Amino acid sequence: MPDRRTRRGDRSRPRDSRRQQPPAHHPWIESILICHSYLILTVTCVGQILHEYAHKRACEYLDVTVEDVCYFRFAVPPGYVSYRTPRYYRDRVGIALAPIFSNTLIAAVLLCGMIGGLDRWGIPPLSADFFRAWIGFIGTGWLGFACAMHAVPSRDDANLAWEATVEQFPAIGTVLALPLVVLVYTLSRLDWIGIDYLYTAALFSGVFSLYHSVPLLQMTVQTLLQLLSGV
């Protein structure tokens, strides 16, 4: 069976260069954009690694043969998982969309921890124990940001899910999954407006609102923080 490669990070590359040419920029603008891309990729490398790991774990869980894996690199794409094309529709869509669920969930948990810490202790003073206060405060926020920044599927991921849906439509599974596939496909096309930043901001806002509107969630987070801090 032919193999497929799920990739992330090549959103700026058009599928047909004859129909879509990238805009021309001055050399110094290109340099700024390249430096910005590498800086963000470096800062959020943990999220990139977890993104590809989600693909790989989904393949292993569904008994799909993995051909090759690259979790992180300074190239386009910055990571990929190459695997044999699954036989079933649910497997193809599940593997392609696995990172949006895993990265979003991990980011939400970490952000809940950061918000709960701020609610419990406030912003740590400069005289606070660095490792117990600042590492926990900054670390959870940074990891949550990194995971959220790599939650939105790449165009290749979205294309795999979309192509599988079109091929199998109107089977009952494709009808049920169609809203999610259309949403992911649309998000992957909005890279030109910085969809990763918008998704991260929306996730931060959603977690913040959910934490302060659900007492049970607040109680659970505070209980966990108390156990972890040994207070």
MODELLER restraints for C-alpha pairs under 7 A, 6 or more apart:
rsr = mdl.restraints
at = mdl.atoms
rsr.add(forms.Gaussian(group=physical.xy_distance, feature=features.Distance(at['CA:1:A'], at['CA:84:A']), mean=6.48, stdev=0.5))
rsr.add(forms.Gaussian(group=physical.xy_distance, feature=features.Distance(at['CA:1:A'], at['CA:85:A']), mean=6.67, stdev=0.5))
rsr.add(forms.Gaussian(group=physical.xy_distance, feature=features.Distance(at['CA:2:A'], at['CA:84:A']), mean=6.06, stdev=0.5))
rsr.add(forms.Gaussian(group=physical.xy_distance, feature=features.Distance(at['CA:2:A'], at['CA:85:A']), mean=6.23, stdev=0.5))
rsr.add(forms.Gaussian(group=physical.xy_distance, feature=features.Distance(at['CA:3:A'], at['CA:82:A']), mean=6.72, stdev=0.5))
rsr.add(forms.Gaussian(group=physical.xy_distance, feature=features.Distance(at['CA:3:A'], at['CA:83:A']), mean=5.35, stdev=0.5))
rsr.add(forms.Gaussian(group=physical.xy_distance, feature=features.Distance(at['CA:3:A'], at['CA:84:A']), mean=4.07, stdev=0.5))
rsr.add(forms.Gaussian(group=physical.xy_distance, feature=features.Distance(at['CA:3:A'], at['CA:85:A']), mean=5.34, stdev=0.5))
rsr.add(forms.Gaussian(group=physical.xy_distance, feature=features.Distance(at['CA:4:A'], at['CA:82:A']), mean=5.64, stdev=0.5))
rsr.add(forms.Gaussian(group=physical.xy_distance, feature=features.Distance(at['CA:4:A'], at['CA:83:A']), mean=5.45, stdev=0.5))
rsr.add(forms.Gaussian(group=physical.xy_distance, feature=features.Distance(at['CA:4:A'], at['CA:84:A']), mean=5.94, stdev=0.5))
rsr.add(forms.Gaussian(group=physical.xy_distance, feature=features.Distance(at['CA:4:A'], at['CA:85:A']), mean=5.82, stdev=0.5))
rsr.add(forms.Gaussian(group=physical.xy_distance, feature=features.Distance(at['CA:5:A'], at['CA:80:A']), mean=6.60, stdev=0.5))
rsr.add(forms.Gaussian(group=physical.xy_distance, feature=features.Distance(at['CA:5:A'], at['CA:81:A']), mean=5.67, stdev=0.5))
rsr.add(forms.Gaussian(group=physical.xy_distance, feature=features.Distance(at['CA:5:A'], at['CA:82:A']), mean=4.08, stdev=0.5))
rsr.add(forms.Gaussian(group=physical.xy_distance, feature=features.Distance(at['CA:5:A'], at['CA:83:A']), mean=6.24, stdev=0.5))
rsr.add(forms.Gaussian(group=physical.xy_distance, feature=features.Distance(at['CA:6:A'], at['CA:80:A']), mean=5.59, stdev=0.5))
rsr.add(forms.Gaussian(group=physical.xy_distance, feature=features.Distance(at['CA:6:A'], at['CA:81:A']), mean=5.45, stdev=0.5))
rsr.add(forms.Gaussian(group=physical.xy_distance, feature=features.Distance(at['CA:6:A'], at['CA:82:A']), mean=6.28, stdev=0.5))
rsr.add(forms.Gaussian(group=physical.xy_distance, feature=features.Distance(at['CA:6:A'], at['CA:96:A']), mean=6.95, stdev=0.5))
rsr.add(forms.Gaussian(group=physical.xy_distance, feature=features.Distance(at['CA:6:A'], at['CA:156:A']), mean=5.98, stdev=0.5))
rsr.add(forms.Gaussian(group=physical.xy_distance, feature=features.Distance(at['CA:6:A'], at['CA:157:A']), mean=5.61, stdev=0.5))
rsr.add(forms.Gaussian(group=physical.xy_distance, feature=features.Distance(at['CA:7:A'], at['CA:77:A']), mean=6.14, stdev=0.5))
rsr.add(forms.Gaussian(group=physical.xy_distance, feature=features.Distance(at['CA:7:A'], at['CA:79:A']), mean=6.26, stdev=0.5))
rsr.add(forms.Gaussian(group=physical.xy_distance, feature=features.Distance(at['CA:7:A'], at['CA:80:A']), mean=4.53, stdev=0.5))
rsr.add(forms.Gaussian(group=physical.xy_distance, feature=features.Distance(at['CA:7:A'], at['CA:81:A']), mean=6.81, stdev=0.5))
rsr.add(forms.Gaussian(group=physical.xy_distance, feature=features.Distance(at['CA:7:A'], at['CA:154:A']), mean=6.54, stdev=0.5))
rsr.add(forms.Gaussian(group=physical.xy_distance, feature=features.Distance(at['CA:7:A'], at['CA:156:A']), mean=5.79, stdev=0.5))
rsr.add(forms.Gaussian(group=physical.xy_distance, feature=features.Distance(at['CA:7:A'], at['CA:157:A']), mean=6.52, stdev=0.5))
rsr.add(forms.Gaussian(group=physical.xy_distance, feature=features.Distance(at['CA:8:A'], at['CA:77:A']), mean=5.54, stdev=0.5))
rsr.add(forms.Gaussian(group=physical.xy_distance, feature=features.Distance(at['CA:8:A'], at['CA:78:A']), mean=6.62, stdev=0.5))
rsr.add(forms.Gaussian(group=physical.xy_distance, feature=features.Distance(at['CA:8:A'], at['CA:79:A']), mean=6.29, stdev=0.5))
rsr.add(forms.Gaussian(group=physical.xy_distance, feature=features.Distance(at['CA:8:A'], at['CA:80:A']), mean=6.67, stdev=0.5))
rsr.add(forms.Gaussian(group=physical.xy_distance, feature=features.Distance(at['CA:8:A'], at['CA:153:A']), mean=6.95, stdev=0.5))
rsr.add(forms.Gaussian(group=physical.xy_distance, feature=features.Distance(at['CA:8:A'], at['CA:154:A']), mean=4.67, stdev=0.5))
rsr.add(forms.Gaussian(group=physical.xy_distance, feature=features.Distance(at['CA:9:A'], at['CA:76:A']), mean=6.09, stdev=0.5))
rsr.add(forms.Gaussian(group=physical.xy_distance, feature=features.Distance(at['CA:9:A'], at['CA:77:A']), mean=4.61, stdev=0.5))
rsr.add(forms.Gaussian(group=physical.xy_distance, feature=features.Distance(at['CA:9:A'], at['CA:78:A']), mean=5.90, stdev=0.5))
rsr.add(forms.Gaussian(group=physical.xy_distance, feature=features.Distance(at['CA:9:A'], at['CA:154:A']), mean=6.31, stdev=0.5))
rsr.add(forms.Gaussian(group=physical.xy_distance, feature=features.Distance(at['CA:10:A'], at['CA:76:A']), mean=5.72, stdev=0.5))
rsr.add(forms.Gaussian(group=physical.xy_distance, feature=features.Distance(at['CA:10:A'], at['CA:77:A']), mean=5.13, stdev=0.5))
rsr.add(forms.Gaussian(group=physical.xy_distance, feature=features.Distance(at['CA:11:A'], at['CA:154:A']), mean=6.28, stdev=0.5))
rsr.add(forms.Gaussian(group=physical.xy_distance, feature=features.Distance(at['CA:11:A'], at['CA:155:A']), mean=5.76, stdev=0.5))
rsr.add(forms.Gaussian(group=physical.xy_distance, feature=features.Distance(at['CA:11:A'], at['CA:191:A']), mean=6.62, stdev=0.5))
rsr.add(forms.Gaussian(group=physical.xy_distance, feature=features.Distance(at['CA:14:A'], at['CA:20:A']), mean=6.29, stdev=0.5))
rsr.add(forms.Gaussian(group=physical.xy_distance, feature=features.Distance(at['CA:44:A'], at['CA:146:A']), mean=4.28, stdev=0.5))
rsr.add(forms.Gaussian(group=physical.xy_distance, feature=features.Distance(at['CA:46:A'], at['CA:146:A']), mean=6.27, stdev=0.5))
rsr.add(forms.Gaussian(group=physical.xy_distance, feature=features.Distance(at['CA:46:A'], at['CA:147:A']), mean=6.98, stdev=0.5))
rsr.add(forms.Gaussian(group=physical.xy_distance, feature=features.Distance(at['CA:47:A'], at['CA:146:A']), mean=4.71, stdev=0.5))
rsr.add(forms.Gaussian(group=physical.xy_distance, feature=features.Distance(at['CA:47:A'], at['CA:147:A']), mean=4.02, stdev=0.5))
rsr.add(forms.Gaussian(group=physical.xy_distance, feature=features.Distance(at['CA:47:A'], at['CA:149:A']), mean=6.92, stdev=0.5))
rsr.add(forms.Gaussian(group=physical.xy_distance, feature=features.Distance(at['CA:47:A'], at['CA:150:A']), mean=5.46, stdev=0.5))
rsr.add(forms.Gaussian(group=physical.xy_distance, feature=features.Distance(at['CA:48:A'], at['CA:72:A']), mean=6.73, stdev=0.5))
rsr.add(forms.Gaussian(group=physical.xy_distance, feature=features.Distance(at['CA:48:A'], at['CA:150:A']), mean=5.73, stdev=0.5))
rsr.add(forms.Gaussian(group=physical.xy_distance, feature=features.Distance(at['CA:49:A'], at['CA:71:A']), mean=4.94, stdev=0.5))
rsr.add(forms.Gaussian(group=physical.xy_distance, feature=features.Distance(at['CA:49:A'], at['CA:72:A']), mean=5.95, stdev=0.5))
rsr.add(forms.Gaussian(group=physical.xy_distance, feature=features.Distance(at['CA:51:A'], at['CA:99:A']), mean=5.01, stdev=0.5))
rsr.add(forms.Gaussian(group=physical.xy_distance, feature=features.Distance(at['CA:51:A'], at['CA:103:A']), mean=6.67, stdev=0.5))
rsr.add(forms.Gaussian(group=physical.xy_distance, feature=features.Distance(at['CA:51:A'], at['CA:150:A']), mean=6.40, stdev=0.5))
rsr.add(forms.Gaussian(group=physical.xy_distance, feature=features.Distance(at['CA:51:A'], at['CA:151:A']), mean=6.94, stdev=0.5))
rsr.add(forms.Gaussian(group=physical.xy_distance, feature=features.Distance(at['CA:52:A'], at['CA:71:A']), mean=5.61, stdev=0.5))
rsr.add(forms.Gaussian(group=physical.xy_distance, feature=features.Distance(at['CA:52:A'], at['CA:79:A']), mean=6.61, stdev=0.5))
rsr.add(forms.Gaussian(group=physical.xy_distance, feature=features.Distance(at['CA:52:A'], at['CA:80:A']), mean=6.22, stdev=0.5))
rsr.add(forms.Gaussian(group=physical.xy_distance, feature=features.Distance(at['CA:52:A'], at['CA:81:A']), mean=6.49, stdev=0.5))
rsr.add(forms.Gaussian(group=physical.xy_distance, feature=features.Distance(at['CA:53:A'], at['CA:71:A']), mean=6.98, stdev=0.5))
rsr.add(forms.Gaussian(group=physical.xy_distance, feature=features.Distance(at['CA:54:A'], at['CA:98:A']), mean=5.82, stdev=0.5))
rsr.add(forms.Gaussian(group=physical.xy_distance, feature=features.Distance(at['CA:54:A'], at['CA:99:A']), mean=5.30, stdev=0.5))
rsr.add(forms.Gaussian(group=physical.xy_distance, feature=features.Distance(at['CA:54:A'], at['CA:102:A']), mean=6.73, stdev=0.5))
rsr.add(forms.Gaussian(group=physical.xy_distance, feature=features.Distance(at['CA:55:A'], at['CA:81:A']), mean=6.69, stdev=0.5))
rsr.add(forms.Gaussian(group=physical.xy_distance, feature=features.Distance(at['CA:55:A'], at['CA:95:A']), mean=5.51, stdev=0.5))
rsr.add(forms.Gaussian(group=physical.xy_distance, feature=features.Distance(at['CA:55:A'], at['CA:96:A']), mean=6.86, stdev=0.5))
rsr.add(forms.Gaussian(group=physical.xy_distance, feature=features.Distance(at['CA:55:A'], at['CA:98:A']), mean=6.04, stdev=0.5))
rsr.add(forms.Gaussian(group=physical.xy_distance, feature=features.Distance(at['CA:55:A'], at['CA:99:A']), mean=6.61, stdev=0.5))
rsr.add(forms.Gaussian(group=physical.xy_distance, feature=features.Distance(at['CA:56:A'], at['CA:81:A']), mean=6.55, stdev=0.5))
rsr.add(forms.Gaussian(group=physical.xy_distance, feature=features.Distance(at['CA:58:A'], at['CA:95:A']), mean=5.33, stdev=0.5))
rsr.add(forms.Gaussian(group=physical.xy_distance, feature=features.Distance(at['CA:58:A'], at['CA:98:A']), mean=6.70, stdev=0.5))
rsr.add(forms.Gaussian(group=physical.xy_distance, feature=features.Distance(at['CA:59:A'], at['CA:65:A']), mean=6.81, stdev=0.5))
rsr.add(forms.Gaussian(group=physical.xy_distance, feature=features.Distance(at['CA:59:A'], at['CA:66:A']), mean=6.76, stdev=0.5))
rsr.add(forms.Gaussian(group=physical.xy_distance, feature=features.Distance(at['CA:59:A'], at['CA:95:A']), mean=6.27, stdev=0.5))
rsr.add(forms.Gaussian(group=physical.xy_distance, feature=features.Distance(at['CA:62:A'], at['CA:91:A']), mean=6.64, stdev=0.5))
rsr.add(forms.Gaussian(group=physical.xy_distance, feature=features.Distance(at['CA:64:A'], at['CA:83:A']), mean=6.99, stdev=0.5))
rsr.add(forms.Gaussian(group=physical.xy_distance, feature=features.Distance(at['CA:64:A'], at['CA:84:A']), mean=6.52, stdev=0.5))
rsr.add(forms.Gaussian(group=physical.xy_distance, feature=features.Distance(at['CA:64:A'], at['CA:86:A']), mean=6.28, stdev=0.5))
rsr.add(forms.Gaussian(group=physical.xy_distance, feature=features.Distance(at['CA:65:A'], at['CA:83:A']), mean=5.68, stdev=0.5))
rsr.add(forms.Gaussian(group=physical.xy_distance, feature=features.Distance(at['CA:65:A'], at['CA:84:A']), mean=5.64, stdev=0.5))
rsr.add(forms.Gaussian(group=physical.xy_distance, feature=features.Distance(at['CA:66:A'], at['CA:82:A']), mean=6.05, stdev=0.5))
rsr.add(forms.Gaussian(group=physical.xy_distance, feature=features.Distance(at['CA:66:A'], at['CA:83:A']), mean=4.26, stdev=0.5))
rsr.add(forms.Gaussian(group=physical.xy_distance, feature=features.Distance(at['CA:66:A'], at['CA:84:A']), mean=6.60, stdev=0.5))
rsr.add(forms.Gaussian(group=physical.xy_distance, feature=features.Distance(at['CA:67:A'], at['CA:82:A']), mean=5.21, stdev=0.5))
rsr.add(forms.Gaussian(group=physical.xy_distance, feature=features.Distance(at['CA:67:A'], at['CA:83:A']), mean=4.94, stdev=0.5))
rsr.add(forms.Gaussian(group=physical.xy_distance, feature=features.Distance(at['CA:68:A'], at['CA:81:A']), mean=5.89, stdev=0.5))
rsr.add(forms.Gaussian(group=physical.xy_distance, feature=features.Distance(at['CA:68:A'], at['CA:82:A']), mean=4.98, stdev=0.5))
rsr.add(forms.Gaussian(group=physical.xy_distance, feature=features.Distance(at['CA:68:A'], at['CA:83:A']), mean=6.98, stdev=0.5))
rsr.add(forms.Gaussian(group=physical.xy_distance, feature=features.Distance(at['CA:69:A'], at['CA:80:A']), mean=5.96, stdev=0.5))
rsr.add(forms.Gaussian(group=physical.xy_distance, feature=features.Distance(at['CA:69:A'], at['CA:81:A']), mean=4.57, stdev=0.5))
rsr.add(forms.Gaussian(group=physical.xy_distance, feature=features.Distance(at['CA:69:A'], at['CA:82:A']), mean=6.29, stdev=0.5))
rsr.add(forms.Gaussian(group=physical.xy_distance, feature=features.Distance(at['CA:70:A'], at['CA:79:A']), mean=5.04, stdev=0.5))
rsr.add(forms.Gaussian(group=physical.xy_distance, feature=features.Distance(at['CA:70:A'], at['CA:80:A']), mean=5.26, stdev=0.5))
rsr.add(forms.Gaussian(group=physical.xy_distance, feature=features.Distance(at['CA:70:A'], at['CA:81:A']), mean=6.40, stdev=0.5))
rsr.add(forms.Gaussian(group=physical.xy_distance, feature=features.Distance(at['CA:71:A'], at['CA:79:A']), mean=4.93, stdev=0.5))
rsr.add(forms.Gaussian(group=physical.xy_distance, feature=features.Distance(at['CA:71:A'], at['CA:80:A']), mean=6.50, stdev=0.5))
rsr.add(forms.Gaussian(group=physical.xy_distance, feature=features.Distance(at['CA:72:A'], at['CA:78:A']), mean=5.42, stdev=0.5))
rsr.add(forms.Gaussian(group=physical.xy_distance, feature=features.Distance(at['CA:72:A'], at['CA:79:A']), mean=4.82, stdev=0.5))
rsr.add(forms.Gaussian(group=physical.xy_distance, feature=features.Distance(at['CA:73:A'], at['CA:79:A']), mean=6.18, stdev=0.5))
rsr.add(forms.Gaussian(group=physical.xy_distance, feature=features.Distance(at['CA:86:A'], at['CA:92:A']), mean=5.68, stdev=0.5))
rsr.add(forms.Gaussian(group=physical.xy_distance, feature=features.Distance(at['CA:89:A'], at['CA:164:A']), mean=6.33, stdev=0.5))
rsr.add(forms.Gaussian(group=physical.xy_distance, feature=features.Distance(at['CA:92:A'], at['CA:161:A']), mean=6.65, stdev=0.5))
rsr.add(forms.Gaussian(group=physical.xy_distance, feature=features.Distance(at['CA:92:A'], at['CA:164:A']), mean=6.90, stdev=0.5))
rsr.add(forms.Gaussian(group=physical.xy_distance, feature=features.Distance(at['CA:93:A'], at['CA:161:A']), mean=4.84, stdev=0.5))
rsr.add(forms.Gaussian(group=physical.xy_distance, feature=features.Distance(at['CA:96:A'], at['CA:157:A']), mean=4.96, stdev=0.5))
rsr.add(forms.Gaussian(group=physical.xy_distance, feature=features.Distance(at['CA:96:A'], at['CA:158:A']), mean=6.95, stdev=0.5))
rsr.add(forms.Gaussian(group=physical.xy_distance, feature=features.Distance(at['CA:96:A'], at['CA:160:A']), mean=6.48, stdev=0.5))
rsr.add(forms.Gaussian(group=physical.xy_distance, feature=features.Distance(at['CA:96:A'], at['CA:161:A']), mean=6.10, stdev=0.5))
rsr.add(forms.Gaussian(group=physical.xy_distance, feature=features.Distance(at['CA:97:A'], at['CA:153:A']), mean=6.71, stdev=0.5))
rsr.add(forms.Gaussian(group=physical.xy_distance, feature=features.Distance(at['CA:97:A'], at['CA:157:A']), mean=6.78, stdev=0.5))
rsr.add(forms.Gaussian(group=physical.xy_distance, feature=features.Distance(at['CA:99:A'], at['CA:151:A']), mean=5.79, stdev=0.5))
rsr.add(forms.Gaussian(group=physical.xy_distance, feature=features.Distance(at['CA:100:A'], at['CA:151:A']), mean=4.47, stdev=0.5))
rsr.add(forms.Gaussian(group=physical.xy_distance, feature=features.Distance(at['CA:100:A'], at['CA:152:A']), mean=5.60, stdev=0.5))
rsr.add(forms.Gaussian(group=physical.xy_distance, feature=features.Distance(at['CA:100:A'], at['CA:153:A']), mean=6.37, stdev=0.5))
rsr.add(forms.Gaussian(group=physical.xy_distance, feature=features.Distance(at['CA:103:A'], at['CA:147:A']), mean=5.12, stdev=0.5))
rsr.add(forms.Gaussian(group=physical.xy_distance, feature=features.Distance(at['CA:103:A'], at['CA:148:A']), mean=6.09, stdev=0.5))
rsr.add(forms.Gaussian(group=physical.xy_distance, feature=features.Distance(at['CA:103:A'], at['CA:151:A']), mean=5.10, stdev=0.5))
rsr.add(forms.Gaussian(group=physical.xy_distance, feature=features.Distance(at['CA:104:A'], at['CA:147:A']), mean=6.89, stdev=0.5))
rsr.add(forms.Gaussian(group=physical.xy_distance, feature=features.Distance(at['CA:104:A'], at['CA:148:A']), mean=5.82, stdev=0.5))
rsr.add(forms.Gaussian(group=physical.xy_distance, feature=features.Distance(at['CA:104:A'], at['CA:151:A']), mean=5.92, stdev=0.5))
rsr.add(forms.Gaussian(group=physical.xy_distance, feature=features.Distance(at['CA:106:A'], at['CA:147:A']), mean=6.92, stdev=0.5))
rsr.add(forms.Gaussian(group=physical.xy_distance, feature=features.Distance(at['CA:107:A'], at['CA:144:A']), mean=4.10, stdev=0.5))
rsr.add(forms.Gaussian(group=physical.xy_distance, feature=features.Distance(at['CA:107:A'], at['CA:145:A']), mean=6.81, stdev=0.5))
rsr.add(forms.Gaussian(group=physical.xy_distance, feature=features.Distance(at['CA:107:A'], at['CA:147:A']), mean=5.39, stdev=0.5))
rsr.add(forms.Gaussian(group=physical.xy_distance, feature=features.Distance(at['CA:107:A'], at['CA:148:A']), mean=5.63, stdev=0.5))
rsr.add(forms.Gaussian(group=physical.xy_distance, feature=features.Distance(at['CA:108:A'], at['CA:144:A']), mean=6.92, stdev=0.5))
rsr.add(forms.Gaussian(group=physical.xy_distance, feature=features.Distance(at['CA:108:A'], at['CA:207:A']), mean=6.37, stdev=0.5))
rsr.add(forms.Gaussian(group=physical.xy_distance, feature=features.Distance(at['CA:110:A'], at['CA:140:A']), mean=5.33, stdev=0.5))
rsr.add(forms.Gaussian(group=physical.xy_distance, feature=features.Distance(at['CA:110:A'], at['CA:141:A']), mean=6.88, stdev=0.5))
rsr.add(forms.Gaussian(group=physical.xy_distance, feature=features.Distance(at['CA:110:A'], at['CA:144:A']), mean=5.29, stdev=0.5))
rsr.add(forms.Gaussian(group=physical.xy_distance, feature=features.Distance(at['CA:111:A'], at['CA:140:A']), mean=6.59, stdev=0.5))
rsr.add(forms.Gaussian(group=physical.xy_distance, feature=features.Distance(at['CA:111:A'], at['CA:141:A']), mean=6.13, stdev=0.5))
rsr.add(forms.Gaussian(group=physical.xy_distance, feature=features.Distance(at['CA:111:A'], at['CA:144:A']), mean=5.71, stdev=0.5))
rsr.add(forms.Gaussian(group=physical.xy_distance, feature=features.Distance(at['CA:112:A'], at['CA:207:A']), mean=6.62, stdev=0.5))
rsr.add(forms.Gaussian(group=physical.xy_distance, feature=features.Distance(at['CA:112:A'], at['CA:211:A']), mean=6.97, stdev=0.5))
rsr.add(forms.Gaussian(group=physical.xy_distance, feature=features.Distance(at['CA:113:A'], at['CA:140:A']), mean=6.96, stdev=0.5))
rsr.add(forms.Gaussian(group=physical.xy_distance, feature=features.Distance(at['CA:113:A'], at['CA:221:A']), mean=6.63, stdev=0.5))
rsr.add(forms.Gaussian(group=physical.xy_distance, feature=features.Distance(at['CA:114:A'], at['CA:137:A']), mean=6.01, stdev=0.5))
rsr.add(forms.Gaussian(group=physical.xy_distance, feature=features.Distance(at['CA:114:A'], at['CA:140:A']), mean=5.77, stdev=0.5))
rsr.add(forms.Gaussian(group=physical.xy_distance, feature=features.Distance(at['CA:114:A'], at['CA:141:A']), mean=6.10, stdev=0.5))
rsr.add(forms.Gaussian(group=physical.xy_distance, feature=features.Distance(at['CA:116:A'], at['CA:221:A']), mean=6.23, stdev=0.5))
rsr.add(forms.Gaussian(group=physical.xy_distance, feature=features.Distance(at['CA:116:A'], at['CA:222:A']), mean=6.33, stdev=0.5))
rsr.add(forms.Gaussian(group=physical.xy_distance, feature=features.Distance(at['CA:124:A'], at['CA:133:A']), mean=5.99, stdev=0.5))
rsr.add(forms.Gaussian(group=physical.xy_distance, feature=features.Distance(at['CA:124:A'], at['CA:134:A']), mean=6.63, stdev=0.5))
rsr.add(forms.Gaussian(group=physical.xy_distance, feature=features.Distance(at['CA:145:A'], at['CA:200:A']), mean=6.79, stdev=0.5))
rsr.add(forms.Gaussian(group=physical.xy_distance, feature=features.Distance(at['CA:148:A'], at['CA:200:A']), mean=5.21, stdev=0.5))
rsr.add(forms.Gaussian(group=physical.xy_distance, feature=features.Distance(at['CA:149:A'], at['CA:196:A']), mean=5.13, stdev=0.5))
rsr.add(forms.Gaussian(group=physical.xy_distance, feature=features.Distance(at['CA:149:A'], at['CA:197:A']), mean=6.56, stdev=0.5))
rsr.add(forms.Gaussian(group=physical.xy_distance, feature=features.Distance(at['CA:149:A'], at['CA:200:A']), mean=5.91, stdev=0.5))
rsr.add(forms.Gaussian(group=physical.xy_distance, feature=features.Distance(at['CA:152:A'], at['CA:188:A']), mean=6.82, stdev=0.5))
rsr.add(forms.Gaussian(group=physical.xy_distance, feature=features.Distance(at['CA:152:A'], at['CA:196:A']), mean=6.57, stdev=0.5))
rsr.add(forms.Gaussian(group=physical.xy_distance, feature=features.Distance(at['CA:153:A'], at['CA:184:A']), mean=6.91, stdev=0.5))
rsr.add(forms.Gaussian(group=physical.xy_distance, feature=features.Distance(at['CA:153:A'], at['CA:188:A']), mean=6.12, stdev=0.5))
rsr.add(forms.Gaussian(group=physical.xy_distance, feature=features.Distance(at['CA:154:A'], at['CA:188:A']), mean=5.67, stdev=0.5))
rsr.add(forms.Gaussian(group=physical.xy_distance, feature=features.Distance(at['CA:155:A'], at['CA:188:A']), mean=5.26, stdev=0.5))
rsr.add(forms.Gaussian(group=physical.xy_distance, feature=features.Distance(at['CA:155:A'], at['CA:189:A']), mean=6.90, stdev=0.5))
rsr.add(forms.Gaussian(group=physical.xy_distance, feature=features.Distance(at['CA:158:A'], at['CA:184:A']), mean=6.21, stdev=0.5))
rsr.add(forms.Gaussian(group=physical.xy_distance, feature=features.Distance(at['CA:158:A'], at['CA:185:A']), mean=4.99, stdev=0.5))
rsr.add(forms.Gaussian(group=physical.xy_distance, feature=features.Distance(at['CA:158:A'], at['CA:188:A']), mean=6.63, stdev=0.5))
rsr.add(forms.Gaussian(group=physical.xy_distance, feature=features.Distance(at['CA:161:A'], at['CA:181:A']), mean=6.46, stdev=0.5))
rsr.add(forms.Gaussian(group=physical.xy_distance, feature=features.Distance(at['CA:162:A'], at['CA:181:A']), mean=6.30, stdev=0.5))
rsr.add(forms.Gaussian(group=physical.xy_distance, feature=features.Distance(at['CA:165:A'], at['CA:174:A']), mean=5.54, stdev=0.5))
rsr.add(forms.Gaussian(group=physical.xy_distance, feature=features.Distance(at['CA:168:A'], at['CA:174:A']), mean=6.62, stdev=0.5))
rsr.add(forms.Gaussian(group=physical.xy_distance, feature=features.Distance(at['CA:187:A'], at['CA:195:A']), mean=6.88, stdev=0.5))
rsr.add(forms.Gaussian(group=physical.xy_distance, feature=features.Distance(at['CA:211:A'], at['CA:217:A']), mean=6.07, stdev=0.5))
rsr.add(forms.Gaussian(group=physical.xy_distance, feature=features.Distance(at['CA:211:A'], at['CA:218:A']), mean=5.90, stdev=0.5))
